[in-house]
């Protein structure tokens, strides 16, 4: 998702995710939420004009943090598949 982690609460996403989690738990049982925040919007930022994103910050985060998010998703999938 595009939003930075520190803005989740400010824009109310935390409440939306909590409500969705509660609904899913009511129907299916235990539920876990995994978020990947501040993700890339474009494959090539040089092709677009934008003033909202810091290109270097986005690319650095994608390089450093996104692989960790992918690993957490993989581990979540492994846990779900093994239970």
Secondary structure by P-SEA (a helix, b strand, c coil): cccccccccccaaaaaaaaaaaaaaacccbbbbbbbccccccccccccccccccaaaaaaaaaccaaaaaaaaaaaaaaaaac
